[in-house]
Amino acid sequence: MQGLHPTAVHAILDCSRIRSVIYVVTCPSNSLIKDALLLCGHTRRGSGGVGGVKYEPFQLTSFQIVDMDPTSEEYRSVLHYCR
């Protein structure tokens, strides 16, 4: 499995005290899209939250590509999410 574990995403969404998330991923990666959709609440089933408690999804506030090694084709994407 790549990316965030679904249980981790749900725990992050369910904790209202978490107001900001920095997400770093090696690109290109399918996990970036999957995790972005989960964090932004687009694929969450049910009413959201544990026991029907509503959650506030994140919004992508910034996106930056970082070239860690100019001699390779690998790069990192750094995404900042806020509620």
Secondary structure as the mmCIF struct_conf table of DSSP 4:
data_model
#
loop_
_struct_conf.conf_type_id
_struct_conf.id
_struct_conf.beg_label_comp_id
_struct_conf.beg_label_asym_id
_struct_conf.beg_label_seq_id
_struct_conf.end_label_comp_id
_struct_conf.end_label_asym_id
_struct_conf.end_label_seq_id
BEND BEND1 GLY A 3 LEU A 4
HELX_RH_AL_P HELX_RH_AL_P1 PRO A 6 ASP A 14
TURN_TY1_P TURN_TY1_P1 SER A 16 ARG A 17
STRN STRN1 SER A 20 CYS A 27
BEND BEND2 PRO A 28 PRO A 28
HELX_RH_AL_P HELX_RH_AL_P2 ASN A 30 LEU A 39
TURN_TY1_P TURN_TY1_P2 CYS A 40 GLY A 41
BEND BEND3 HIS A 42 THR A 43
TURN_TY1_P TURN_TY1_P3 GLY A 46 SER A 47
BEND BEND4 GLY A 48 GLY A 49
HELX_RH_3T_P HELX_RH_3T_P1 VAL A 50 GLY A 52
STRN STRN2 GLN A 59 VAL A 66
BEND BEND5 MET A 68 MET A 68
TURN_TY1_P TURN_TY1_P4 PRO A 70 THR A 71
BEND BEND6 SER A 72 GLU A 73
STRN STRN3 TYR A 75 CYS A 82
#
